Amino acid sequence: MASIPSGSHLGPYQVEDLIGKGGMGEVYRAHDTRLDRRVALKVLPADCSSDVDRLARFAQEARTTALLNHPNIIAVYDVGTDHGVPFVVSELLDGETLRARISRGRVGLRTALTCGIELAHGLAAAHRLGVVHRDLKPENVFLTRDERVKILDFGLATCRRAALACASPDSSTAPNRCLLGTIGYGAPEQIRGAETDHRADIFSLGVILYELIAGAAPFHGPSAIDTIVAILHEDPAPLGTRRAIPRALEDVVHHCVEKDPSARFQTALDLAFSLESIRRQVGDAAPRATHAWPIVGNMLRGGLANLLSLL
C-alpha cells in the first residue's frame, strides 16, 4: 500500500500513484502544478523518516545527482521537505530497469554493447566531477522505451567536492550489501573495505556487461559468502563458452573485471571507445568468435591513451 494517498500534495507536486519502492524510498508519479508536467517524486517511507543514516543517504543522493548533467544520468529537478517528509523530484522515465529486461531473457549483442557504451559515457561524466557511484547494478540502471540508458540511485556515491559533504555513511550492515555496493557487483577492493576510486565502477560495469551478454552473472554462488569468494579469487567462465562473440569483446569484459584495479581500464571513456569500435563491426547477427580485432587490441595496450594525449 502506498504511504502517500493519491491526490495528496508535497509542495507544488500532486501525487498520482505509486510506481516503485525499495530500500532507499518510494517513487510516485506526480504532477508539477507550477510547470504543468509529470515528474517522479521520491520520498522516504514513513518508518524511515527518523533514521539518521537513511536521511543522510537520501540527501546525499539528491545533492550528488543534481551535480551531474548528462543524458545517461537521471535528471534531478528539485528537492524539498513538506510536513516533515523529505522528497526529491526527478524526470519521469518510461521503460524498465535493466534487471527487468534481463529477467526476460538474454539481450541482443548490439543492444548489450549499446547499454555498455551509454553506461560508460554516463560514468565518465560522473568521474570527471570526481563522483564514484559505488553501487552500479541492473536495478540501478533504467532502459527507456527509446532504449536510452539512465543511471539511477547515487545514494552510496562519493565525490571529491567537500562542499557537497559526500562521504557516505557505513552501509555494511544493510541487507544484501557487501560493505559498500551490492553483493555480486561490488569490486574486490570494496569487499575488502579498502579505499576505492572510479575503477570500482568500471568493475561493476564489466559485471553488468557480462550478464547482458551471457544471461548470467559472472560471480555467483549458493550463498553470499560463496559469491564474495568468487569475486575475490575466481575468474568468470569465458564468455565464448556461453555465446559466439568477438574475441575482442571477451578481452574488453575481462579487462573490466580484473581483481587488481590497476589492471582494469583506467577510465570509463577508454572503455566506451573500445566498445564503440566493436559495435561498429557487429551486426544484429552473432559474429564469429575467432575474428581478429586488432584495433581494439591496440587500444587495450595503451594506444587510446596516446591518441587522447594528442587531442
Protein Blocks (a to p, Z undefined) as FASTA:
>chain_A
ZZbdghiaehjbccfbdcbdcfkbccdddddfklopadddddddfklmmmmklmmmmmmm
mmmmmmpccfkbccdfbdcdeehiacddddddedddfklmmmnopcdfklmmmmmmmmmm
mmmmmmmnopafklacfklpccdfkopacdehjllbccfblklopaccdfklpghiahia
cehjacfklmnopacdfklmmmmmmmmmmmmmnopafbdcfbfklmmmmmmmpccddfkl
moccdfklmmmmmmmmgfblklmcfbfklmmmmmmmmmmmpcfbdcdfkbccfklmmmmn
opmmmmmmmZZ
